[in-house]
Amino acid sequence: MSMKIRLARGGSKKRPHYAIVASDSRMPRDGRFIEKLGTYNPLLAKDSEDRVKMDVERIQYWLGQGAQPTDRVARFLEAAGVKEKTERKNMKKAEPGKKAKARAEERAKKAAPADAE
């Protein structure tokens, strides 16, 4: 049985509240879980102590049992000092595509002779 430490959403529409849970990876996001390990309230200020609450001892137990944290939970664990930081991929989403780069080069070429005069 592959285990995940992940977020289970609660709360009403536009008012999310998450529970940090240990569950079987085959279960649905908000479905059955084995143990509740903490809470996450994204509506609170980022510097608030109540924004993320975790039972660190139980999380370390589940990590020792082979549970894999999701990306968001892994960031919480890194911030708490439970897990060492991992390097993530920079997907370069803000970088323009090939056609946009080509158009920018053409504009630069046209502007260069005008600037030389």
Beta strands, then each sheet from edge to edge (+ up, - down):
strand 1: 3-12
strand 2: 15-24
strand 3: 35-40
strand 4: 52-54
strand 5: 68-69
sheet 1: 4+ 3- 2+ 1- 5-
end
